[in-house]
Structure formats: C-alpha cells, structure tokens
Amino acid sequence: MNGASREALASARERFNALTDHTSVDAVKLAEELAAVTALLDREVSLRRVLTDPAQGGEARAQLAERLLGGQVGEATLDLVTGMVRSRWSRSRDLPDAIEELAFSADLVAAQRDDRLDDVEDELFRFGRIVASSAELRRALTDRNASAAAKTELLRTLLGGRVNPVTERLVIRLVAQPRGRSLEAGLDALSKLAAARRDRMVAVVTSAVPLSEGQRQRLGAALAELYGRQIHLNLDVDPEVCGGVRVRIGDEVINGTIADRLEEAARRMAG
C-alpha cells in the first residue's frame, strides 16, 4: 500500500491492537466478522467505492457503514470498520485488503492468548512445505473450477484434529477466498503476520539433517544478536545441502553450507 492507504492501515493496526489488548473481546468472532466484511466488499464493488470515495466526508462514509453493518456484526467489528472507513484510502481495493489483514490477525490473537502462536507458525510453515512437495494437492487447492465448499471439505479432512483450530481456520480462509493471490504468497503473508505478533522476524533454515535443540537455540541466539530482534526459525531439511545451514530472512540469504562453499571454490578456480 502507498501514501494514504499506508497511513490508514497503520492507524487501523493501532486501533486493532488497542481493542484486542482487552481479553473481553472475542478474537475468534472478530476474525469471522472481519472476514465476512472483506467478502462483502469484494462482492460489492460499488459499495467499496462509495466507502472509500474521497468526495464523501469521512463521517458520512462511517455512518453509511454503520447503517449497513449495525446489528449484523458485533460492536468491536463495527468500531474497527467504521474507523477504517473514516480514513482516506489511495485505492478502493486497499480497504478490503486491510480488513482481511485484521481478520487474520484476530485469529492469531486467539492463538496467542492460548499460548499456541508458535504452534500455529510452525503448522503454517509445514503446510506450505507439504503443498510445495505435492503438485496434486496444490492443483486441488487452487483449481478455479472447484467450489470453495469442496476445497474446504478437503482441508478439513487433511487438517481436522491434526493442527491447531486457528491454523485450520486460517488455511481454509486463505484457500476458499484467495482474492487473486497465489497460495504460496498467502501462506508467506500469514507467516509474517504471525511473526509480527511478537515483533519477530521469520528465518527459513535449511539443513542437510534436522538440527538438534541445542543447535536451534544457538542459531536463534546468533541471528537475534545479528538482527537486533527475536527470530522465529522455520526449519526445513534438504539432503542436497550436504552440510551446514542456509538461512533466508526476507529477501536476504545467508549461505553457510558445504555445497555453497564448494560452488564458490569452483568459481574461483574457474576464474
């Protein structure tokens, strides 16, 4: 998001955090209602444009949203959405995108309250690896001719009882309502949101063999010192690494594998 939309989203995040700091707010209900509002604005393009029309005053837009949603959603959801509608947005599309982010964040708040946020982060990462390794599963989950209900049923069969309920809800929403993005991009965005709940960065660590608990702790401590913030490790195993580890944080890759060192030595010899 750019310009006004970035500022509007920042304000919405602040209101969201202030609201969900109170445990009396039902985070699961908030997530479901915000997701429903996102779907409504995706369907009703004209409504989305009216609610973001800069020619209309912010208070007038908020009153319209309140008339439409009042009695349909809870007070917490209504407070967030009307506040967002009062803000100025660079593009009408940015409003439902921001509301969807808060919907995902609300589910992550529910996991955090249960002290299960780490589990959800790990399960999202593992699900992404499963999808990446199975072309058949990926086709089934991204098939445009398959109904959302069919995809949801498939995911419930695969995940039901095997992962945290928050993980299941997040993945189902992501697959059933892709909103024009790839499954991989959606999972990556969820991973970053989960990390942000603890103000952490996510590092994808690839090694030839599983790291021991001691190795994980030492690597996490070293990366935290390097980046000045807590790092969540998503661990992957790739026998072709040959030894050592490869760490990816955002767009930055730290190579420390035998294979990488051999390739570098070969390049130097060839030069």
C-alpha positions as CSV (number, residue, x, y, z in Angstrom):
1,M,0.0,0.0,0.0
2,N,1.1,3.5,-0.7
3,G,0.5,7.0,0.6
4,A,-2.8,7.5,2.3
5,S,-3.6,3.8,2.4
6,R,-0.4,3.0,4.3
7,E,-1.3,5.6,6.9
8,A,-4.8,4.3,7.1
9,L,-3.6,0.8,7.7
10,A,-1.1,1.9,10.3
11,S,-4.0,3.6,12.2
12,A,-6.2,0.6,11.8
13,R,-3.5,-1.7,13.3
14,E,-3.1,0.6,16.3
15,R,-6.9,0.5,16.9
16,F,-6.9,-3.2,16.4
17,N,-4.1,-3.7,18.9
18,A,-5.7,-1.4,21.5
19,L,-9.0,-3.3,21.1
20,T,-7.6,-6.8,21.3
21,D,-5.5,-6.0,24.3
22,H,-8.7,-6.4,26.2
23,T,-9.3,-10.1,26.7
24,S,-13.1,-9.4,26.9
25,V,-13.0,-9.1,23.1
26,D,-13.8,-12.4,21.4
27,A,-10.9,-12.7,18.9
28,V,-12.4,-15.6,17.0
29,K,-15.7,-13.9,16.5
30,L,-13.9,-10.7,15.5
31,A,-11.9,-12.7,12.9
32,E,-15.0,-14.3,11.4
33,E,-16.9,-11.0,11.2
34,L,-14.0,-9.1,9.6
35,A,-13.6,-11.9,7.1
36,A,-17.3,-11.6,6.3
37,V,-17.0,-7.8,5.7
38,T,-14.0,-8.5,3.5
39,A,-16.1,-10.9,1.4
40,L,-18.9,-8.4,1.2
41,L,-16.6,-5.6,-0.1
42,D,-15.1,-8.0,-2.6
43,R,-18.5,-8.8,-4.0
44,E,-20.0,-5.3,-3.9
45,V,-17.5,-3.2,-5.8
46,S,-19.8,-0.2,-5.9
47,L,-20.2,-0.3,-2.2
48,R,-16.4,-0.5,-1.8
49,R,-16.0,2.6,-4.0
50,V,-18.6,4.6,-2.1
51,L,-17.0,3.7,1.3
52,T,-13.6,5.0,0.0
53,D,-14.8,7.9,-2.1
54,P,-12.8,11.0,-1.0
55,A,-15.5,13.2,-2.3
56,Q,-17.7,12.0,0.6
57,G,-16.8,13.1,4.1
58,G,-15.3,10.5,6.4
59,E,-18.1,10.8,8.9
60,A,-20.7,10.3,6.1
61,R,-18.9,7.1,5.0
62,A,-18.7,5.9,8.6
63,Q,-22.5,6.4,9.1
64,L,-23.2,4.5,5.9
65,A,-21.1,1.6,7.1
66,E,-22.8,1.7,10.5
67,R,-26.3,1.6,8.8
68,L,-25.3,-1.4,6.7
69,L,-23.5,-3.4,9.3
70,G,-25.2,-2.4,12.5
71,G,-27.0,-5.4,14.0
72,Q,-25.1,-7.7,11.6
73,V,-21.7,-7.6,13.4
74,G,-20.5,-7.1,17.0
75,E,-19.5,-3.8,18.5
76,A,-15.8,-4.5,18.2
77,T,-16.0,-5.2,14.4
78,L,-18.3,-2.2,13.8
79,D,-15.8,0.0,15.7
80,L,-12.9,-1.1,13.6
81,V,-14.6,-1.0,10.3
82,T,-16.2,2.4,10.8
83,G,-12.9,3.8,11.9
84,M,-11.2,2.4,8.8
85,V,-13.9,3.9,6.5
86,R,-13.4,7.3,8.1
87,S,-9.8,7.1,6.9
88,R,-8.6,8.1,3.4
89,W,-7.5,5.3,1.1
90,S,-5.4,5.6,-2.1
91,R,-7.3,2.8,-3.8
92,S,-10.7,1.3,-3.0
93,R,-9.2,-2.2,-3.1
94,D,-6.9,-1.3,-0.2
95,L,-9.8,-1.2,2.2
96,P,-10.9,-4.9,2.0
97,D,-7.2,-5.9,1.9
98,A,-6.6,-4.1,5.2
99,I,-9.8,-5.5,6.8
100,E,-8.7,-9.0,5.7
101,E,-5.3,-8.5,7.4
102,L,-7.1,-7.6,10.6
103,A,-9.2,-10.7,10.3
104,F,-6.1,-12.9,10.0
105,S,-4.5,-11.0,12.9
106,A,-7.6,-11.6,15.1
107,D,-7.2,-15.3,14.7
108,L,-3.6,-15.1,15.6
109,V,-4.5,-13.1,18.7
110,A,-6.7,-16.1,19.7
111,A,-3.7,-18.4,19.3
112,Q,-1.5,-16.1,21.2
113,R,-4.0,-15.9,24.1
114,D,-3.9,-19.7,24.3
115,D,-0.1,-19.6,24.2
116,R,-0.2,-21.6,20.9
117,L,1.1,-19.0,18.5
118,D,4.4,-20.8,18.0
119,D,2.4,-24.0,17.1
120,V,0.4,-22.1,14.5
121,E,3.5,-20.5,13.0
122,D,5.2,-24.0,12.7
123,E,2.0,-25.6,11.3
124,L,1.6,-22.9,8.6
125,F,5.2,-23.5,7.5
126,R,4.8,-27.2,7.5
127,F,1.6,-27.0,5.5
128,G,3.4,-24.8,2.9
129,R,6.1,-27.4,2.6
130,I,3.5,-30.2,2.1
131,V,1.8,-28.2,-0.7
132,A,5.2,-27.4,-2.3
133,S,6.0,-31.1,-2.4
134,S,2.7,-32.3,-3.8
135,A,1.7,-30.9,-7.2
136,E,-1.6,-32.9,-7.0
137,L,-2.6,-31.3,-3.7
138,R,-1.7,-27.8,-4.9
139,R,-3.8,-28.3,-8.1
140,A,-6.8,-29.4,-6.0
141,L,-6.5,-26.4,-3.7
142,T,-6.0,-23.8,-6.4
143,D,-8.4,-25.3,-9.1
144,R,-10.6,-22.4,-10.2
145,N,-13.3,-24.8,-11.3
146,A,-13.6,-26.4,-7.8
147,S,-16.0,-24.8,-5.4
148,A,-14.9,-23.2,-2.1
149,A,-17.0,-25.8,-0.3
150,A,-15.2,-28.7,-1.9
151,K,-11.8,-27.2,-1.1
152,T,-12.9,-26.5,2.5
153,E,-14.0,-30.1,2.9
154,L,-10.7,-31.4,1.5
155,L,-8.8,-29.2,4.0
156,R,-10.9,-30.3,6.9
157,T,-10.2,-33.9,6.0
158,L,-6.5,-33.2,5.8
159,L,-6.1,-30.9,8.8
160,G,-9.0,-31.6,11.1
161,G,-7.8,-32.7,14.5
162,R,-4.2,-32.6,13.3
163,V,-3.4,-28.9,13.7
164,N,-4.5,-26.1,15.9
165,P,-8.0,-24.9,15.1
166,V,-6.6,-21.4,14.4
167,T,-4.3,-22.9,11.7
168,E,-7.2,-24.8,10.2
169,R,-9.3,-21.6,10.0
170,L,-6.5,-19.6,8.5
171,V,-5.7,-22.1,5.8
172,I,-9.3,-22.7,4.9
173,R,-10.0,-18.9,4.6
174,L,-6.9,-18.5,2.5
175,V,-7.8,-21.3,0.1
176,A,-11.5,-20.6,-0.1
177,Q,-11.0,-16.9,-0.6
178,P,-7.7,-16.5,-2.5
179,R,-8.6,-12.9,-3.6
180,G,-6.3,-13.1,-6.6
181,R,-3.1,-14.2,-4.8
182,S,-1.2,-17.4,-5.0
183,L,-1.4,-19.9,-2.2
184,E,2.3,-19.5,-1.6
185,A,2.0,-15.8,-1.3
186,G,-0.9,-16.1,1.1
187,L,1.0,-18.5,3.4
188,D,4.0,-16.3,3.4
189,A,1.9,-13.3,4.4
190,L,0.3,-15.3,7.2
191,S,3.7,-16.3,8.4
192,K,4.9,-12.7,8.5
193,L,1.7,-11.6,10.4
194,A,2.3,-14.4,12.9
195,A,5.9,-13.3,13.5
196,A,4.8,-9.7,13.8
197,R,2.5,-10.6,16.7
198,R,5.7,-11.0,18.8
199,D,7.7,-8.4,16.8
200,R,9.8,-11.1,15.4
201,M,11.4,-11.9,12.1
202,V,11.0,-15.3,10.4
203,A,14.1,-17.2,9.2
204,V,13.7,-20.2,6.9
205,V,16.6,-22.5,7.9
206,T,17.5,-25.3,5.5
207,S,20.0,-28.0,6.7
208,A,21.1,-31.4,5.4
209,V,19.8,-33.1,8.6
210,P,17.5,-32.0,11.4
211,L,19.1,-29.6,13.8
212,S,19.3,-30.5,17.4
213,E,17.6,-28.4,20.1
214,G,21.0,-27.0,21.1
215,Q,21.8,-26.1,17.5
216,R,18.4,-24.4,17.1
217,Q,18.9,-22.4,20.3
218,R,22.5,-21.3,19.3
219,L,21.4,-20.3,15.8
220,G,18.4,-18.4,17.1
221,A,20.5,-16.5,19.6
222,A,23.2,-15.7,16.9
223,L,20.5,-14.4,14.5
224,A,18.8,-12.4,17.2
225,E,22.1,-10.7,18.0
226,L,22.8,-10.1,14.4
227,Y,19.4,-8.5,13.6
228,G,18.7,-7.0,17.0
229,R,15.3,-8.7,17.4
230,Q,13.9,-12.1,18.1
231,I,13.9,-14.5,15.3
232,H,11.4,-17.4,14.7
233,L,13.1,-20.4,13.0
234,N,11.1,-22.3,10.3
235,L,13.2,-25.5,9.8
236,D,13.5,-27.4,6.6
237,V,15.6,-30.4,5.7
238,D,17.2,-30.8,2.2
239,P,19.9,-33.6,1.8
240,E,21.4,-31.7,-1.1
241,V,22.6,-29.1,1.2
242,C,25.5,-31.5,2.1
243,G,26.2,-29.9,5.5
244,G,25.9,-26.6,7.3
245,V,22.8,-24.4,7.0
246,R,21.2,-21.9,4.7
247,V,19.2,-19.2,6.3
248,R,16.7,-16.9,4.4
249,I,15.3,-13.9,6.2
250,G,13.0,-11.9,3.9
251,D,15.0,-11.3,0.7
252,E,18.3,-11.9,2.4
253,V,20.1,-15.3,2.2
254,I,22.9,-16.3,4.5
255,N,24.8,-19.3,3.0
256,G,26.8,-21.5,5.2
257,T,26.6,-24.9,3.5
258,I,29.3,-27.2,2.2
259,A,27.6,-27.2,-1.2
260,D,27.8,-23.4,-1.4
261,R,31.4,-23.4,-0.3
262,L,32.3,-26.0,-3.0
263,E,30.5,-24.0,-5.7
264,E,32.3,-20.8,-4.6
265,A,35.7,-22.7,-4.7
266,A,34.9,-23.9,-8.2
267,R,34.0,-20.4,-9.4
268,R,37.3,-19.1,-8.0
269,M,39.3,-21.9,-9.7
270,A,37.5,-21.3,-13.0
271,G,38.2,-17.5,-12.7
